[in-house]
Amino acid sequence: MLEDYFSYKKILISICKIRAKQAKLRSKKHLVHLLSSDVRTNYHLNHKKNQNKINKDLELLNSILPPRRKWKTLKKDRRYINNHQKIDSIQYNTEAILETVRYYKDKHPNEPFIINLNKFIKDIQDSILNPNFSLITPQIIPQAKSKGQSKCRPIAMFNLKDRIIISLTNQYLSQFFDEHFYSESHAFRPKRFYDDKTIVTSHHHAIDSILKYRSNYKGKKLYVSECDISKFYDSVNHTIVKKCFKKLIAQSSSSIDSNAERIFYKYLDSYSFVHNVKIYNNKKKYSAYWEQHKISDGHFGWIDNELKELKYYKNINRNRIGVPQGGAISGLIANMVLHFADIDLLKNKDNKLHYVRFCDDMVIIHPYKKQCKEYYDIYTRSLKKLKLVPHPSINFNFQNRNTFKEFWSEETKSKSPYKWSYLSKNSTRWIGFVGYEISYNNEIRVRKRSLNKEKSKQRELVELTLSSLKNGQRKSRDTVIESVCNRLIGMSVGRVSMKNFTQIENDFCWAKGFNRLSKNNHIAKQLKNLDKYRSKQIARLKRELSSANNKKEVFIPKFLFSCIPKISIFDSEEIRKELVSLKILTSRFKLTALKYDEICEDSFNLKLSNKYLVNERLILKTLISFKDKERNVNYYGKPFSYYFNLIEKKPPY
């Protein structure tokens, strides 16, 4: 029953997860704010300045959950997965909020946020049973595919209440329909029995499946074809979605909850690409929309010409097509619709065929070219019956060296059958799928575009830090470097340190997304290249900070000179006071850039009192070297490298 998925506890967990994700987004802004004194990076001030623009969902969350300062601290046994590894911040904050809510419900049930929370949860529980309930049309946020690009994808943002209803309904529907779906379809599936284990499958399992099939044909040639659907989420037809939905219900072993069925239809009714998104491509009418989102010449990509050529619609504006990108049920819709293409392809029950699908990306592998081509044609015909637009396929002649550039291009989406071998003529050694590349002898490497994305993230983090520090920094150069290095390490291989790097698992980082890699010359070169690029970005950060800091004042600590033999802590403090009286340092014990240049001259003398005259040259040397001194921060070497964490220390899976 759908109501089982909408218990008080499950709704509360959903709310807490959303709040924990908001906290994580805010913590990223806070990290920049801690380093920079630029007013523009102070999200506290900007929050007050834009009080009228505050997200309504955040206001609602603040009214139904305890304020941040009241969140409980979890006990040590709940903060760690094992003795070495902490749970991630989202899980920690979710548990902390849940613990706080339980405490206040038990001890202070009349607290305003508890009363508001109870009302909100009751409203959700009543809404799913109310036949007149409708989902509100989501807000459309344009997201550029890459920095500086004007072509955007439309991200649908539902309000808080609708988001929770959609998410929990999706859990029910995914479980209800999962029995029908093809076992080698790996995206958006609930926990299921696969390969003798009960797991949630991912892109890793798609790669495992291809490796297993390839190992059965060692030394033999295979033929591969790939197909990608153009603008699947934006072009899927609502009438066809409803037909697929009804067919699957009819084939199910149990009856569907009528409320879940109604919410599914309301989800479709809440959005249409043609009516809710395409309108923003009218620049004259909606120029303010693009200005608001700071995307000059922005537009949403569309396949108008392709739809006209295929003659799916007489008048496209009279049809409801497209489902929300970002809506939880959209992933299920992809599996429901493409399930019928899977059925058409698998009708022949060919044991030699290997077909793997991840959402709208698929790959067909077969020992014979003719059959591979036939299956590809069956699949594309099925897509056309479903009024979907496959990317046009391209034939490749690998005897021409220039062909490989086109073969690996981001623009090449669908590929006609090509030979996957090494010794044969007109063949390729590698195929690519879901971010990986697999060779004819089962070696794995990372796809070039995945490497480039990781490099651009490294570069963007350093650039963001440097730009935020242009108008002043709140922390020392060493603190800035340490902060950025820790973030670069965290996003690449996880929260590893010198103490735990051998035991920790690489969670919530780039390495986690590629944990099927095994040692070979190709991947060794790629990972060492990533390590080198990260080191370059750190060197760039240090260089540019040094250049900036040379123009700024440096605070001289009172015990600085105690490192000199026969100079006590008391003497060090006295020397510092003398340097102030001699106007070498300012009244706040700072060495200015102008004075630094002056004391660096060979002929310069400090003119200290007789007591310290013997050590004057050492004092001067200490003063000069302190400005350029760099704290020893562990961010280089084996424990923090991509290569070590992905190859030498093989993560469990």
N, C-alpha and C positions, 0 to 999 in steps of 0.2 A: 504493500500500500504506500501511496505517495506520502501520507501523513507521518509514516515512520521516519521519513527523511527530513521532516520538519518538526522534530522534537525541540523542546526548549534548549537542550544541550547542543544539538547540531547547529541550530541557528546562531547560538551564542559563540560557538567556535568559529563559524564563518565571519561573524562581525569582528571578533578579536584578531583573526588573520588579516583582515582588511586594514585594521588599525595598525597592526605590526608592520605591514608593508608601507603604510604612510610614514611610520617612524623611521624606517630604513631610508626612504627617499629624503627625509628631512636631515638625517644624520650625514648624508653626503654633502648637503649645503652647509651643515654645521662645521664639517672638516675644513671647508674652504674658508668659512668665516673665522675660524680659530687662527688661521695663518695670516689672513689679510685684514688690513685696517681700512680697506676701501669700503665706503658707505654702501656701494651697490651690492656688495657681497653679504651685507648684514640683513639676513632674512627676517630678523626680529623687527627691524625698522620698516622693511618693505611690507611685512605682514600688516602692520598698523596703517601704513600709508594706503594700502589697497584693501582696506576693510570692506568696502562695498563690493569687491571682486572675489571675496573669499569663497572657496568651493563650498557649496551647500552641504555636500556629503560630509565634509570635514566638520562643519558646524554641528550636523546631526550626530556624528560619531562622538564629538566632544560632549554632547548633551546626554548621551546614553552610556558612556563609559567613564571610568574614574580618570581624573587628570593625571598627567605623566608623573608628577612628583609623588603621587600616592601609590604607584605601582609597587607591588611587593617584590622583594628580592628572593629568588629561588634558592633553596638549600643546595649545598654543594653536589649531592648525589643526583640532583635533577639538572644541574648545569653542564654535566659532562655525559658524552656518549660512552666513553671509557675513561681510564685513568689519565689519558693524555689529551683527548680531543673534546673541546667545548661544542655544545650544540650551536647551530647557526642563530644569528640575531633575530630572524623572523620567528623561529620556533621558541626561542627564549622569551621574546616579548609577548607572544601569544599565550604562553604558559603563565607569564607574570600577570597579564591582564585577567586571565581566567581565575587565577588564585585570588586576586584583589576583589573581583566580583563576588566570588564565593564568600570571602571574608565579610564584605559589606552586606550581602544578602542575609548572612547568619547573625551578624552583630548589629548592623545598622540598616534594617530593611526600609526605613523611611527616608533614607538618603535620596535627594532629588534624582540623581542619575539612575539609581536602581528602579525608582518608580517609572521614569521615562523608558528605561530598557525593557521593563516588563510590558509596558504599553506597546512598544515597537515590535517586540516578538509576537505578542498577541495579534497585532495588526497583520503581520505576515501570515500567521497561521489561519486567520480569518479570510485573508485575501485569496489564498489558494483554493478555498472552498466556495468562494463567491463567484457565481456564474457571470456577474457583470464586471468582474475585475479585468482591467486591460493594462498592458505594459506601455509605459510612456516612450515615445520615440527617442532614441539615444542621441546624445550630443556627438557631432562628428568632429574629430580632431585630425587634421592632416599631418601625416608623418612622412617626411622626405626619406626616400630609399637610402640616400647617402648624403653626406655633408655637401652643401652647395648645389644639390640637385633640386629642380623645380617640380619634377614629377613625384607625386605623393600617393600613399595608400591611405584610405579612410579608416581610422580607428574609431569604433563605436564605443561611447562611454555611457552606460546605463546608470540611472541613479542608484543609490545604495540599496534601497528596498528591492528594486527590480533585479539588481545584480545578484542578490542573495537568493531570490526566488528562482532565477534562471540557473544559477549554479547548482542548487540542491535538486531542482527538477532534472537537470542534465545527469546528475548522479543516478537518479532513479531510471531514466530512459536508457542510459548507457548500459546499465546492468540488465535491463529488460531485453534490449535488442542484441546484446553481445553474442548470444548463442548462434545467431545467423551469420556472423561475419567470418570472412576468410582468415585462417590462422596466420597467414603471412602478411596480413595488413596490420601494421604496428603502431600507427598513430592514434591518439585519443581513445585508447582502450582502457577499461577498468582492470583491476587485478583479475588475472585469469590463469588457467592451467596451460602452460606452454613449455615445451621441451622438458617435461617431467618435473616442472616447478610451478608454484603459484606466485606469479610476479606481475608487475606492470611493465609491459614491453615498451621499448624505446627504439631509437635509430640504431643503437648498438646491436640489438637483436636482429635487425634487418641485415646488418653487416655479417653477423655470425652465421646467418642463414645462407648468404652467398658464399662465404668461405667454406662452409660444410659441403655445399653443392659442388664447388670448384674442386675440392679435394677428391671427389669421386671421379673426376676427369683429369687426373694428373697427367701432364705431358700431352694432352689432347686439345685440339682447337675447339672453341665454342663460339657461338654467335650471340650477340647482344643487341637489343634495341631498347630505347628509352623514350618515354612519352611524358610530357608535362602539359597540364591544362592551362590555357591562357585565362587569367582573371577568374579563377574558379568561384571564389566567394562573391565576386561582384556580378557574375553572370548566371549563376544557378537559378533555374526557373521555379517559382513558388508552386505552380500547379504540378510540376513533375515531383517536387519534394513531397507534396501531399500524397500523390499517387504511390510513391515509394514507401512512405510512412504507413499508409493503409495496407499495402501489400504485406509488409513485414508484420503488422499487427495480426493480419489474417493467418499468417504462417506460424505465429507464436504458439507455444505450448500452454501459455497462461493468458488470462485476459488483462488488458491494460487498465490502469486507473483512469477514469474519465476526466478527473481534474488535471492529470498530467497531459492528457491528449489536448485538453482545452488550452492549457498554458503553452503547449507547443505551437498551436495555431496562432495564439496571441503574439508569440515571439515572431512568427513570420509577418503578421499584420503590422508589427511595430516599425518595420524597416523595409525599404526598397532602394536599391542603388539609384535607379532612374529618378525616383521622386525625392529622395533625401540627400543624395550626394552629387549626382551629375549636375544638378542645378548650380552648384558652386563654380562650375567651369565657365559660367557666364560672368566674365570679368567686370563688365560695366555695372552689372547689378550687385555683384558681391565682392567688389574690390576691398571693402572694409574688412571682410572676413579674412582675406589673405594678409592684410596689414596687421590685423589683430594677432595672427599666428606667426608674424615676421618671416613669411616666405614670399619673396618677390617673384613674380611670374609663376606662382604656384598653380598647379592643376592636378586633377585626379586622372590617372591613366585609364583609358577606356578602349574597348574593342568594337567600336561602332562599325567600321568598314568590314571587319571579319563577319560580324553578325548579318550585315546586309548581303555579303557574298554567299553565305550559307543559306540565306532566305528562311531563317527560323521564324521571323516575325513580319507581319504586314506593317504594323505600326508599333514600334517598340515601346512608345510612351504609354500605350494602353495595357502593357503587361507589367506584372510585379516580378522583378528579378533581382537577385543579389541578397545575401544574408550578412548580418553584421560581423565584421572582423573585430575580434575582441570579445564577442559574446560566447559564453561557454557552450551553448547548444550548436553553434556553427560547426565545430569539429565533428560532432555526432552526425550532422546533416551530410558532411563530406563522406563519412563512412556509409551512411544509408544509401545515398544516391550512387556512389561508385561501387557499392556492393553488387548492383545489377550489371555493371560492366565486368566485375570479377566473375560473376556466374557465367556470362556469355563466353568469356575467355577459357574458363575451366571445364566447360561442358564435355570436351573431348577426352578428358581424364588421361592425358598423356603423361606417363611417368617420367619422361625425359625433360619435360617442360619445368622450368623453375621461374616462378612469377612472384615478385615481392613488391608491395606497395606501401608507401609512407605518405598518408594523406592523398594529395593529388599528384605526387611523383611516383613513377613506377619503373621497374626494369624487368625485361623478359630475357631469359637465357635458355639456349637450346643448342644441342650438338649440330643441328642442320639448319642451314640458312633459309631454305624454302619454308620450313615449318615456323621458324622464327618470324619471317615476314608475314605468314598467314595469321599468326596469333596477334601480331602488331596491328594488322588490318582489321581483325575482329574487334580488337579493343577500341580502335579509333572509330569504327562504325557504331559501336555501342555508345561512345561519347556523343556522337552526332544524334543518335536516337534520344539521348538525354538532353539535347540542345546545349551541349557544352562545346567549347572551341579548343581542340588540341593545337599546340604549336606546330607549324609545318615541319615535317621531318627532313633531314638533310642526309644525303649519301656522301660517303667519304672514300677518297682514294689515298691510302696511306703511303703509296709509293712517291707521292708528291710531298716533300717535307713541309711545305706551307700549310698543308691540310691540318697538321696538329694544332696550329694556332687557332684555327676555326673550331676544331674539335673541342678544345678546352675553353673556348670563349664563353663568357657569361651570357652572351646573346643566344648561344646555341642551346636550346631547351629540349627538343625532340630529335632523336637520331634513328635513321633507318638501320636495319641489321648490319652490323660490322663484325669483323673477325677479331676474336680475343685470343691471341696466341703470341708466340715469340719467334719461332723459327719460320713460320709460314710467311709467304709474301702477302703484301697488302693487309697487314694486321696491326693491331695496337697491343702493347704489353699491359696497358692499364685501363680500367674502367672507373668511373666516378659515381658515387651515390651517397646521399645524405652527409656531405662534408668529408667523406673518406675517399681514397682512391685505392683500388685493389689490383695487384698485379696478377699475371697468368700463373705465377707460382705461389700465390697466397701471401705475398708480402703486402703490408699496408703502409700508406703514408697519408698525410693530411692534404686536402684539396687546396690548391693555391689561393683561391679566393678566401678560404677560411683563415689561412695564414695572414693574408693582407688585412682582413678585418681585425685580427688580434693586434697586428702592428699599428693599425690606425687608432685603436683604443689606447695603446701605450702612448702614442704621440699626442692624442687629444688630452689625456690626463696631464701630461707635462705642460702642454700649451695653456690649458685652463688654469693651472697653478701659476704659471708665469704671468698671464694676463691679469689675474686677480691681485697680483703683488705689485703691479705697476705703480699704483697710487699709495703704496705703503704696506709694510708687513708688521704683524704683531709679534711674531716669533723670530728667533735667531735663524741664521742660514742653516745651521746643523739640524735644527728641529724641523724646518721645512723639508730638507732633503730626506730625513728619516721618515717623516710622514708620507711623502710621495713614494719612497722606496717600499714601505710597508704595504701601501695600496697597490703598487705594481706587482708585488709578490703575491698579495692576497687574490687579485683578480686573475693571476696566471696559474699559480699552483696551490692556492689555499693559504690558510693562516698557519704557515709553518714557522718554526723558530729553531734556534740551535739546540734546544732541549728536546723537541718532539719530532724533528723532521723524519726520523726513521719509522715512527709508529703511526703518524697521522694520515688519515685518508684525505684525498683531495676533493673536498666538497665545495659546491658553489663557486667554481672557477673554470677557466678554460680547459685545464687538464682533465676535469671530470667529464667534459663533453667528448673526449677522445681517449677513453680508457681501454680501447681495444687495440691500441698500437703495440707492436712487438718489435724487437730489435732487428734493424736492417740498415744498410748503408744510406738508403734514401731518407728514412725518418731521422736518422742520426744527424744528417746534414741539415734537415729542416729545423729540428729542435735547437741545434746549436746556433743556427741563424737567428732564431727567436731570442735566445739568450744574448746573443751579440747585439741585436737591435735594442733590447731593453737596456743593456749596458750603455749603449750610445745615447739613449734618451736620458739616462741618469747623468752621464757625463755632460750632456748639453745643459741639463738643469743646473748642475754644479757650476759650469762655466758662466752661464748667464746670471746666476745669483751672485757669483764672485764679482762680475762686472758691475752689477747693480750695487752691491754692498761696498765697493771701493769708494762710492760717492756718498756713503752714509756714515753716521756716527756709530762707534762701537763702545759698549759699556765695558769698563775695566773692573773686574771683581776684586774685592779687598785682599784676598789671599793669593793673588796671582804671583807675586814675587817671592813667596815662601818656597818655591821650587829651587831657588838659587841657594847654594851652600852657605851656611852661617847667617841666613836671613830667616828670622822667625816670623810667625803669623803676625805678631805685634809690629815687627819692623815693616812687614809688607803693607800693613795698614797706614803706617807713618809715611812710607815712601809715596803711597797714593795721595795722601794729603799734601805732601810737598809738591807733587806734580800738578795739583790743583792750584797751589799758591804761585807756582812758576808759569801758570797758564798753558801748561802742556795738555792738561785735561780740563774739561768744563766743570762747573760747580756740581754737576750731577755725575761726575767721574766718567765722562765719555770722551773718547778720542775722535776728533773730527777728521774728515778726509783731508782737509787743508793742512792740519797740524801733522797728520800722518806723513804726507809728502815732505813736510819740512824736516821731520826727525829722521827720515830715510837718507838724507844727504850725508855724505861722508864726514864733512867738517862739523856736523852738529854735536853739541855737548848739552847734557841735561842740566848741569850746574846745580847738582844736589848738595846737601850739607856734607861737611867733612866725614860724618859718621858713615855715609853710604858712598863716598867718593871712590873707594877701592873697587866697589862692584858696579860702578856707573855703566861700563860697557855692557855687562851682563844684563843689567836692568833695562837698558835701551834695547838690547837684542830681544829680550823677553817681550817687551812692549810691542816691538815691530812684528815679531812672529805670531803674537796672539791674534792679530787681526786676520791673518791668513790661516790660523789654526783650524783644523777640521776634526770633528769628533769621529772616533772609530765606530762606524755603524755597519752591522753585518747585513749586507745586501748582495754580496757577490758570492760565488762559489757553489759547490755541489748541493748543499741543502736546499737552495732556493732556485735551482735551475730547472727548466722545463725538461731537459734531457734526463736528469737524475730521477725526477718524480714520475715520469712516464715510461722510462725504459729500465733504468737500474733498479729502482724500487717499484716492482710490479704491483699495482694496486689490486686488491681482491675484487672479483665480480662473479 
